[in-house]
């Protein structure tokens, strides 16, 4: 068996294996894929907008993550100074 015919057999085998797991590429399949991709993009965009709205609300209410972290550090330092001064 020549290398070319062996390569062709391997390619035929791989193609057959792919066809078992991948649906045929039809206009309906392509349309479903486009709709799924659009839905995923929409969901992702909605999640980003929601997260940004929550972050904006937290900042507006003075509860930003940075401010909270700074307050925690200040409280910790106060507790340490109290513990070592008494």
N, C-alpha and C positions, 0 to 999 in steps of 0.2 A: 504494500500500500504506500503510495507516495505521500509526501508531506502535505501537498495541496488537498488530496482527497481526504486525508485525516483531518485537516483543518475544516474542510467542508462538513464532514460528519460531526465534528465538535460544534460548529456553528449551527447546523441543523438541530442538534440535540438541545443546545441552549435556547434556540428560537422556540422549539416545542415546549421546553420547560417554562419559558416566559409566557407563552400563550395559555398555559394551564392556569396561571395566577393573575394575569392581566386581561381585563375585558377587551373585546375588540374596539378599536378606535373608530367610532362612528360619530356623525354629527351630534347625536343625542348625548354620547359620552363626553364629548368636548364641551357641550353646553352645560351639562351637570358639573363638570370640573370648573368651568368659569363661574357658575353660580355659587359653588362651594367656596371658591377663592374670594369672590366678592363678599360673601357672608362672613368669612374669616376676617377679611380686612375691616368690614363694618364693625364686627365685634371687637376687634383690636382697637379701632379708633374710638369706639364708645367707652372701652375700658380706660384708655388714655385720658379722654375728656373727664370721665368720672374721677379718676385719680387726681387730676389737676384741679378739679372743682373742690375736692376734699382738702387738698393742700392749701388752696387759696382760702378756703373757709377757716382752716386751722390758723393760718397766718393772720387773717382778719380778726380772729378771736383771741389772738395772742398766745396760741398754743403751738407754735411751730416746733418742729423737732429740735432745732438748734437751741431755741429758748428753753425748752424742757431739759435738754442735756446740760446746758449751762446752769440752770437752777439746781439740777441734781448734783453737779460738781460743787456748787456753792454750799449746798446743804451738807454734803459729805465733808467739806473742809471745815465748816462750822462745828460739826460733830467731833471731828478730830481735834480741833483746837480746844473744845470744851473738855474732851477726855484727857488731854495732856495738861491742861491748865488746872484741873481740879484735883 
